[in-house]
Amino acid sequence: MTTARKFPVFATTFAVVYAVAYVFALENNYAIFTYHPVLNEFALFVEEPKTGPAMYWYGWMVTAGIAAFAAGAIACIVPENLTKRLWSGWSWAVPIVVMLFVGYLLRDFFIPKAVPQAPAEQPRSEVE
C-alpha cells in the first residue's frame, strides 16, 4: 500500500476509533493521567482530587488518542483489499453519534431536574 493510500485509511480509522475510545474512557474513567490545576501537577493514571478539583479530561483525550493511533497504525498494515471496504463516511458518522451519546450522558448538567415540592397544606376550617 502506498503512502498516499495509507493516510486516508489511517485518518478514517483514527477518527472512528478515537470517538469510540473517548466515550469508553469517559464512561469508565480511564485517564492516562490526572491534572491538578490548583497545584499545577500531573499524576499518572486516575487520582483523587487533592487541593481543588482534579481534571481527567486531558487524560481521557490522551487515552483515546493512543488507542486511535494504535488502531490507525494497524489499519495501515492490513492488506489493501480489506481497506478498500472502509467507507470514509465513518469518519464523520461515528463521531456525530458519539457526540449525541455524550450529550445524553451529560444531560443532567444541561437539563435541571425538577425539585419535588412538599404538598401544600389544606386550610383548616373554623368548624373543627
C-alpha positions as CSV (number, residue, x, y, z in Angstrom):
1,M,0.0,0.0,0.0
2,T,1.4,3.4,-1.0
3,T,1.8,6.3,1.4
4,A,-1.0,8.2,-0.5
5,R,-3.3,5.3,0.1
6,K,-2.3,4.8,3.8
7,F,-3.2,8.2,5.0
8,P,-7.0,8.0,4.2
9,V,-7.1,4.6,5.9
10,F,-5.2,5.9,8.9
11,A,-7.3,9.0,9.2
12,T,-10.7,7.2,8.9
13,T,-9.7,4.6,11.4
14,F,-8.3,7.2,13.7
15,A,-11.5,9.3,13.7
16,V,-13.8,6.3,14.3
17,V,-11.7,4.7,17.0
18,Y,-10.9,8.0,18.7
19,A,-14.6,8.8,19.1
20,V,-15.5,5.3,20.4
21,A,-12.4,5.1,22.7
22,Y,-13.1,8.6,24.1
23,V,-16.6,7.5,25.2
24,F,-15.2,4.3,26.7
25,A,-12.6,6.2,28.6
26,L,-15.1,8.8,29.8
27,E,-17.6,6.2,31.0
28,N,-15.0,4.1,32.8
29,N,-12.7,6.9,33.9
30,Y,-9.7,5.5,32.1
31,A,-7.4,8.6,32.2
32,I,-3.7,8.0,31.5
33,F,-3.0,11.0,33.8
34,T,-4.8,13.4,36.1
35,Y,-4.1,17.2,36.2
36,H,-4.5,19.1,39.4
37,P,-4.8,22.8,38.3
38,V,-4.5,24.4,41.7
39,L,-1.2,22.6,42.4
40,N,-0.2,22.7,38.7
41,E,0.7,19.0,39.0
42,F,0.2,15.9,36.8
43,A,-0.2,12.5,38.2
44,L,-0.1,9.1,36.4
45,F,-3.5,7.5,35.9
46,V,-6.6,8.4,37.9
47,E,-6.0,10.2,41.2
48,E,-8.4,11.6,43.7
49,P,-8.7,15.4,43.9
50,K,-6.1,16.9,46.2
51,T,-6.4,20.6,46.8
52,G,-9.2,21.8,44.5
53,P,-10.7,19.8,41.6
54,A,-8.9,17.1,39.6
55,M,-9.1,17.3,35.8
56,Y,-9.4,13.9,34.0
57,W,-10.4,15.3,30.6
58,Y,-6.9,15.6,29.3
59,G,-6.1,12.1,30.4
60,W,-9.2,10.8,28.6
61,M,-8.2,12.6,25.4
62,V,-4.7,11.1,25.5
63,T,-6.0,7.6,26.3
64,A,-8.4,7.8,23.3
65,G,-5.5,9.2,21.2
66,I,-3.2,6.3,22.0
67,A,-5.9,3.8,21.2
68,A,-6.8,5.5,18.0
69,F,-3.2,5.8,16.9
70,A,-2.6,2.1,17.5
71,A,-5.7,1.2,15.6
72,G,-4.8,3.5,12.7
73,A,-1.3,2.1,12.5
74,I,-2.7,-1.5,12.5
75,A,-5.1,-0.5,9.7
76,C,-2.2,0.7,7.6
77,I,-0.6,-2.7,7.6
78,V,-3.8,-4.5,6.8
79,P,-3.8,-5.7,3.1
80,E,-5.2,-3.1,0.7
81,N,-8.1,-5.4,-0.5
82,L,-9.6,-5.2,3.0
83,T,-9.1,-1.5,3.5
84,K,-10.9,-0.7,0.2
85,R,-14.1,-1.7,2.0
86,L,-13.6,1.0,4.6
87,W,-16.2,3.7,4.0
88,S,-14.7,7.2,4.5
89,G,-18.1,8.4,5.8
90,W,-17.5,6.5,9.1
91,S,-15.0,9.3,9.9
92,W,-17.9,11.7,10.4
93,A,-20.9,9.4,11.1
94,V,-19.4,7.7,14.2
95,P,-18.3,11.0,15.8
96,I,-21.7,12.5,15.3
97,V,-23.3,9.5,17.0
98,V,-20.7,9.7,19.8
99,M,-21.4,13.4,20.3
100,L,-25.1,12.7,20.7
101,F,-24.3,9.9,23.2
102,V,-22.0,12.2,25.2
103,G,-24.8,14.9,25.2
104,Y,-27.1,12.2,26.6
105,L,-24.5,11.3,29.3
106,L,-24.2,15.0,30.3
107,R,-27.9,15.7,30.1
108,D,-28.1,16.4,33.9
109,F,-25.7,19.3,33.5
110,F,-27.9,21.0,30.9
111,I,-31.4,20.0,32.0
112,P,-32.2,20.8,35.6
113,K,-34.2,18.2,37.5
114,A,-37.5,19.2,38.9
115,V,-37.2,19.7,42.7
116,P,-40.1,17.9,44.4
117,Q,-42.2,20.2,46.5
118,A,-44.0,19.3,49.6
119,P,-47.7,19.1,49.2
120,A,-49.5,22.3,50.1
121,E,-51.3,22.2,53.5
122,Q,-55.0,22.3,53.3
123,P,-56.5,25.3,55.2
124,R,-58.3,24.2,58.4
125,S,-61.9,25.1,58.7
126,E,-63.1,27.1,61.7
127,V,-65.8,24.5,62.5
128,E,-63.5,21.8,63.9
